[in-house]
């Protein structure tokens, strides 16, 4: 009888261990957001930093669309949307692609030579009013925007 109880205890332990291993080994599927939901004007919460995601596709990389950003915070160095639009595809402009929850932006920087600066973000919230993301690998640096 004692041997049977011992075997049942071992079986229960093995069963719990297998269930635990099964739960831990399940790969969580990334949340999938639609690129069309990203399009529009977004304002970073509490600031005068803006991002506009366009539906216009890039001819350079056709799987990307265009976007641009500007900051009106500092009166001396403020940049406005009209300034960025006047220098089409110049400073402030980027190409972007949203794949599931990963937002890849390729920023255009000029200063004599053109350079493409890739930035990858993980989107955690994308609704009709709110966008929240963080730079890939830096989960504690979340940034939130409100759709305008």
C-alpha positions in Angstrom: 0.0 0.0 0.0 2.8 2.3 0.9 4.5 1.6 -2.4 1.3 2.4 -4.3 1.0 5.8 -2.5 4.6 6.5 -3.4 3.9 5.7 -7.1 0.8 7.9 -7.1 2.8 10.8 -5.6 5.5 10.4 -8.1 2.9 10.3 -10.9 1.3 13.5 -9.7 4.7 15.2 -9.4 5.6 14.1 -12.9 2.2 15.2 -14.3 2.6 18.7 -12.7 6.2 19.0 -14.0 5.1 18.1 -17.5 2.2 20.6 -17.5 4.6 23.2 -16.2 7.2 22.5 -18.9 4.4 22.5 -21.5 3.2 25.9 -20.4 6.7 27.4 -20.3 7.6 26.1 -23.7 4.6 27.6 -25.4 5.8 30.5 -27.6 3.5 33.5 -27.2 2.3 34.9 -30.5 3.2 38.5 -31.1 0.2 40.9 -31.2 -0.6 41.9 -34.7 -1.4 45.5 -35.5 -2.5 47.0 -38.9 -0.3 49.5 -40.6 -3.4 51.4 -41.8 -4.3 52.1 -38.1 -0.9 53.8 -37.7 -1.6 56.4 -40.4 -2.4 59.9 -39.3 -1.1 62.6 -37.0 0.1 61.6 -33.5 1.3 63.9 -30.6 3.6 62.6 -27.9 1.7 62.9 -24.6 2.6 66.1 -22.8 4.9 67.5 -25.4 4.9 69.3 -28.7 6.6 66.4 -30.5 4.6 65.2 -33.5 4.7 62.2 -35.9 2.7 61.9 -39.1 2.5 58.4 -40.7 1.4 58.7 -44.3 -0.2 56.0 -46.6 2.1 57.1 -49.4 4.4 54.3 -50.4 8.1 54.7 -50.9 9.5 54.1 -54.3 12.9 53.4 -52.8 11.6 50.4 -50.7 8.0 49.6 -51.9 7.1 47.7 -48.8 7.5 50.9 -46.7 5.4 54.0 -46.4 6.6 57.6 -45.7 6.3 59.4 -42.5 7.9 62.5 -40.9 8.3 64.0 -37.4 8.9 67.4 -35.9 9.3 69.1 -32.6 7.8 72.6 -31.7 9.0 72.6 -28.0 11.9 75.0 -28.0 10.9 78.4 -29.5 14.5 79.1 -30.7 15.0 75.8 -32.5 11.3 74.8 -33.1 10.6 72.9 -36.3 7.0 73.0 -37.6 5.2 70.6 -40.0 5.5 73.1 -42.8 9.3 73.2 -42.4 9.5 69.4 -42.7 7.1 69.2 -45.6 9.1 71.9 -47.5 12.1 69.6 -47.5 10.3 66.6 -48.8 12.1 63.3 -48.0 14.9 65.3 -46.2 15.5 65.8 -42.5 12.6 64.6 -40.3 11.4 62.2 -42.9 11.5 58.4 -42.5 10.2 55.3 -44.2 8.3 52.9 -42.0 6.8 49.4 -42.0 4.7 47.8 -39.3 4.9 44.0 -39.2 2.8 42.5 -36.4 4.0 44.4 -33.4 7.4 45.5 -34.8 7.6 49.1 -36.2 10.7 49.6 -38.3 11.6 53.2 -39.2 14.4 54.2 -41.5 15.2 57.8 -40.9 16.7 60.1 -43.5 19.5 62.3 -42.2 21.5 64.8 -44.2 24.5 66.8 -43.4 26.5 66.6 -46.5 26.0 62.9 -47.0 22.7 61.0 -46.8 22.4 58.3 -44.3 19.7 55.8 -43.5 19.3 55.3 -39.7 17.1 52.3 -38.8 15.1 52.4 -35.6 13.0 49.4 -34.4 10.2 49.8 -31.9 7.8 47.3 -30.4 4.2 48.5 -30.4 2.3 47.6 -27.3 -0.9 49.6 -27.9 -2.3 50.8 -31.2 -6.0 52.0 -31.1 -7.9 54.7 -32.8 -6.7 57.2 -30.2 -3.5 55.8 -28.6 -0.1 54.6 -29.8 2.4 53.2 -27.3 5.8 51.7 -28.2 9.3 51.2 -26.9 12.7 50.9 -28.6 13.4 47.1 -29.2 15.4 45.8 -26.3 14.4 48.7 -23.9 11.1 47.8 -22.5 11.3 50.5 -19.7 11.5 53.3 -22.3 7.8 53.4 -23.4 6.5 56.4 -25.3 2.8 57.2 -25.8 1.1 59.3 -28.4 -2.4 60.5 -28.8 -4.0 60.7 -32.3 -4.9 64.2 -33.3 
